């Protein structure tokens, strides 16, 4: 950012090129992610209220980012194939990932509640917030069940681009506030956030012998080297490797 600011200053204000400054960019050192064990994940989930429990379970069971989970719409859930479609994820990419069969009853009930709220909103001419210009191309799209958010917000708000009243999805702060006391009640001393469950998803799949390329696709990573960081937190479980001290 500092370099870009200097280049802008010289090029557009002073009117001359900055030239080669003769330095190299700093490289950010890799930091290992915090990963929970299966028992720790279960301990936290059991202490969460129903709605945050469902959302955190999806983060761990499907490897989603919190923003990807909250942006899920009804049409993105496929109960027959047990899959979730993530649209416009990081890097504006779409991908498919897993859906745990254990979440089907809870998710079905949550969708029914969301569609019930949509019907009440439609009676007032309100619906879910839609992608840019979609409401102009399809004026009645807000009445279609497929476009409803699975986790709608409790209140309506003006659309940031059109100014029309609509219902957005839940804000991630609601989940973070519910997660903090659950982690404290579990007695964990690790720094746990919503993204920790995505890290745990990837690590546990590799522990089970899942191919790293498959994990890369499920996480939506462009480069497999990004996924390889999880091989450094596996310990003795990775590729059947154990410490030489265990053999003494």
Residue pairs with C-beta under 8 A, 6 or more apart in sequence:
3 21
6 18
7 18
10 16
10 17
10 18
11 17
11 18
30 229
32 229
32 232
32 233
33 195
33 196
33 199
33 229
33 230
33 233
34 190
34 191
34 192
34 196
34 199
35 196
35 199
35 200
35 203
35 230
35 233
36 44
36 188
36 190
36 192
36 196
36 197
36 200
38 204
40 186
40 188
40 190
41 60
41 197
41 200
43 186
43 188
44 56
44 179
44 182
44 183
44 186
44 188
44 192
45 53
45 56
45 57
45 60
45 182
47 181
47 182
47 185
47 186
48 56
48 178
48 179
48 182
49 178
50 106
51 110
51 151
52 174
52 175
52 178
52 179
52 182
54 103
54 106
54 107
54 110
55 66
55 69
55 70
55 151
55 175
56 175
56 179
56 194
56 197
57 100
57 102
57 103
57 106
58 64
58 69
58 84
58 103
58 107
59 65
59 66
59 69
59 194
59 197
59 198
59 201
60 197
60 198
60 200
60 201
61 98
61 99
61 100
61 102
61 103
61 201
62 69
62 84
62 97
62 98
62 99
62 100
62 201
62 218
63 97
63 98
63 198
63 201
63 202
63 205
63 218
63 219
64 84
64 86
64 97
64 198
65 89
65 90
65 194
65 195
65 198
66 172
66 175
66 194
66 195
67 172
68 86
68 89
69 151
70 149
70 151
70 169
70 170
70 171
70 172
70 175
71 87
71 88
71 149
71 169
72 84
72 149
72 150
72 151
73 128
73 146
73 147
73 148
73 149
73 150
74 111
74 114
74 115
74 145
74 146
74 147
74 148
74 149
74 150
75 85
75 146
75 147
76 84
76 85
76 86
76 87
76 150
77 84
77 99
77 107
77 111
77 150
78 84
78 85
78 99
79 99
79 104
79 107
79 108
82 98
82 99
82 100
82 101
82 104
83 96
83 97
83 98
83 99
84 96
84 97
84 98
84 99
85 94
85 95
85 96
86 94
86 95
86 96
86 97
86 220
87 94
88 94
89 95
89 220
90 220
91 220
91 222
93 220
95 217
95 218
95 220
97 218
97 220
98 218
99 107
107 150
110 150
110 151
111 150
114 148
114 149
114 150
114 151
114 152
115 145
115 148
117 148
117 152
117 167
118 127
118 128
118 143
118 145
118 148
118 152
118 167
121 127
121 128
121 156
121 167
122 142
122 143
126 142
126 156
126 165
126 166
126 167
127 141
127 142
127 143
127 147
127 148
127 166
127 167
128 142
128 147
128 148
128 149
128 152
128 166
128 167
128 168
129 159
129 166
129 167
129 168
130 141
130 142
130 147
130 166
132 161
134 141
135 141
135 142
135 162
135 164
141 147
142 166
149 167
149 168
149 169
149 170
151 169
151 170
152 167
152 168
152 169
152 170
153 167
153 168
153 169
153 170
153 171
154 170
155 167
156 165
156 166
156 167
157 165
157 166
157 167
157 168
158 164
158 165
158 166
159 165
159 166
172 194
175 194
176 193
176 194
179 192
179 193
179 194
183 192
190 196
198 219
199 230
199 233
202 215
202 218
202 219
202 227
202 230
203 230
203 233
203 234
205 214
205 215
205 218
206 212
206 215
206 230
206 231
206 234
206 238
207 234
207 237
207 238
212 224
212 227
212 228
212 231
213 224
215 227
215 230
216 224
216 226
216 227
219 227
221 227
231 238
236 242
236 243
236 246
